[in-house]
């Protein structure tokens, strides 16, 4: 397989990974916070819904960064462009 074809396939695979992870980010950022209003209660005099949304979103963002790093490393290995680890 020519190098240009290999680079194009790796680029496309990287775009797919990024698109899926951005879709998850969008749902967490806007969807979960919108529906968090339905949760009632207070924790330390703060609305429980916003606390859950904020803390949960941070955990999801951290997971997304870790997943992205792993998937891109795997893609680099599959396409033979991995750096020295």
Secondary structure, DSSP 8 states (H G I E B T S, - for coil): --HHHHHHHHHHHHHHHHHHHHHHHHIIIIIIHHHGGG---EETTEEHHHHHHHHHHHHHHHHHHHHHHHHHHHHHHHTT-----
